[in-house]
Amino acid sequence: MPTPMAAPHPPEPVARIPIGLKLPLVAGMLVLAVALIMGFAAIVAVRQTLLSTSVGRQQQVAKLFAEVYGGAARIYTNQARTTADRPAVIRYASQPDPADRYQAIDALEFITGTAQDSQVIAVELLGSAGQQLLATGPFSAELARLHDAGAVPIPVHADSGALGPFRVIDGRVIYPVVARVGDGEPAARVVIWRRIAGTPETRRRVADLIGTSGTILSGNADGSVWADQARPVDGPSLADGVHDSVVTYHRAGIEGSLLGYPLAIPGTPWVLMVEFPRQTVLAPTAAFARDLTAIGLVGVALSLLVAWLLSGRLARPLRRLTAAAEVITRGGEPDRVLLRRSDELGVLGAAFDTMASGVRDSRQRLEEEVDARTTALNTTLTQLRDAQETLVRREKLATIGQLASSVGHELRNPLGVISNAAYYLELVVPDPQPVVVEYLGIIRKQVETSTKIINDLLDFSRVARADRHPLSLHSVVDAQLRELSVPPGITVEHDVPDTLPAVLADPVHVGQVMLNLVTNAVQAVGPAGGTVWLSATANGDGMARIEVRDSGPGVDPAMHDKIFEPLFTTKARGIGLGLAVSRSLVVANGGTLTSEPAECGGRFVLTLPMADRSP
Amino acid sequence: MSRRVLVVDDDVEMVRTLADILRLRGWSPDVAYSGEEAVAAEQQTEYDLVLMDIKMPGMDGVTAFRLIRAHNPAARVVLMTAHTEPEIVRAAVSEGAVRVMTKPVDLRSLLRLIE
């Protein structure tokens, strides 16, 4: 598994609010907003409906009571008319004779006396100049104050009456009912002063009609005085006149505003007003708002639930896609996402699966490619390393060669001198002691060994150029064996027939190689003694095959090739060039030299081309 | 009358040992330490044998050999060399050198050859 590339960090999930929560939140807020707006609109509509309903009711009640009040006003006017028509009154008005005074007062008290009308507080007779002729009733002493509070109207026609506006005296609301006396002009008048005093009966009827929270007010047309069934109260100014609409006003001691519907009472200078506290009118709104809030909350909760479920359906596949994408990023192979949906998410899932499979395929191709390239690279590397090793070896060998050549040549001179000196001593010492002979022999032998080493070095450093001639192996081996001094205990046996066809080789090279191989074999057998065998055969493929075997310990199987490398040696002495030189000489003569496994001991095989290679 | 030999080498001890051995063997050795000296000596004296190193400072042995042969075409010259370059050996032998011997010179074979 190749290490995945240092993947750029996948973007951290920045969604502080996951989609599964965000959607319900948004939906919930939207539903809440809609519910709020609609609730507000509904409440406004309800209030307006309540207000207009209230106005309608006030209107109806106002008309009803205006008729009642109008009817009462006509009755009171008729009472005044009847009183004014009494002969004693007419007489006293035209001629106020003190003798007639009591008769006139009786006449004035006729209505009040018979009607037992507690609303009448005074009756007076005014002269044509407006001066008071007679006055009677419990309030007659206070009549000057009543006149001061406003003019008493003069009825237009002799047979008609008139009503005056309300005025307030000592917490009571009082009004005059006027009728003309006689035909004189200016006319004398009978004024009956009445006060407003609602009976429990009228209050009950009002309550039946409009409830206890409603009130019926009456007042002057300009709104200057207002009264409920008994007492004066604060009310709105009607200076702009009475229109078919509700007026809103406040009254000390009552919280909130009041809604009043004023209506002129026909045939009087008065208006009637049906009044409700605004709070009462709008009271159902609060209940409606409570209901609406409860419904809204339930709606929001339901919409949250639905949105949560929906967003779950939306978020789950997204989470699966995200997880799969992360698996791909980490270099893994995700399971197929397989969203079984027919909407856009399903399409996205299918596209993702296709992409994942594409990524998997291309990653596999990439890995294969990388493997192939790696193998090729390794092969090239190995070749390069081999080539480099060869180069280094060659370079090393070339350097060694140069050094060896120069050192070798320089050593040959001193060796020559030593050799000469020893030889001179051999010549000049007469009858030498055996030990002197032995030591001179040691010197000679060591010089020979040194010479051999130097020769090997020089041979190795020199490019071997074979001067090849047809050559009898038999004679070459014979010559070399003659030169070889074999230590006692070692037998060298050879089977190189002189009938063997000639090989094509440089005699010096072949001699050197044979000497080297046999010397090695003798050294391998060692002082313990043993045998060295030499044999040669024609190979049949145009090559002669020479084998040099020995009864020594043999060559480690792992070393068969290694021993031919320059500077490799298993001997305590020697620089490890013998076999390397031998092989290069043999190769230069078109042959081969190998070390081969044997049943016992060492076995070196040398091949050389035959001089006559025609079969 | 002993046979006259000229031993030429730039190595004084080489010259000394060779001359002593040859004297023991009945030769009458002269010595020279360079090619120039050898050529000059040969002009003076007729030698039965010139034993001369090839590699010497100044005139080398092969040049000296050629000059000696030019002066006396019958001169017998044995060349000695620490080198074994076959070209030099072949060239010298083809021009009439008796033998080119590789150092250290095997005295037994040298004596066999010259005696």
Boltz contact constraints between the chains, C-beta under 6 A:
constraints:
  - contact:
      token1: [A, 409]
      token2: [B, 82]
      max_distance: 6.0
  - contact:
      token1: [A, 409]
      token2: [B, 83]
      max_distance: 6.0
  - contact:
      token1: [A, 412]
      token2: [B, 82]
      max_distance: 6.0
  - contact:
      token1: [A, 412]
      token2: [B, 103]
      max_distance: 6.0
  - contact:
      token1: [A, 413]
      token2: [B, 11]
      max_distance: 6.0
  - contact:
      token1: [A, 413]
      token2: [B, 82]
      max_distance: 6.0
  - contact:
      token1: [A, 415]
      token2: [B, 104]
      max_distance: 6.0
  - contact:
      token1: [A, 416]
      token2: [B, 103]
      max_distance: 6.0
  - contact:
      token1: [A, 416]
      token2: [B, 104]
      max_distance: 6.0
  - contact:
      token1: [A, 416]
      token2: [B, 105]
      max_distance: 6.0
  - contact:
      token1: [A, 417]
      token2: [B, 13]
      max_distance: 6.0
  - contact:
      token1: [A, 417]
      token2: [B, 14]
      max_distance: 6.0
  - contact:
      token1: [A, 417]
      token2: [B, 17]
      max_distance: 6.0
  - contact:
      token1: [A, 419]
      token2: [B, 104]
      max_distance: 6.0
  - contact:
      token1: [A, 420]
      token2: [B, 17]
      max_distance: 6.0
  - contact:
      token1: [A, 420]
      token2: [B, 18]
      max_distance: 6.0
  - contact:
      token1: [A, 421]
      token2: [B, 17]
      max_distance: 6.0
  - contact:
      token1: [A, 423]
      token2: [B, 107]
      max_distance: 6.0
  - contact:
      token1: [A, 424]
      token2: [B, 17]
      max_distance: 6.0
  - contact:
      token1: [A, 424]
      token2: [B, 20]
      max_distance: 6.0
  - contact:
      token1: [A, 424]
      token2: [B, 21]
      max_distance: 6.0
  - contact:
      token1: [A, 427]
      token2: [B, 24]
      max_distance: 6.0
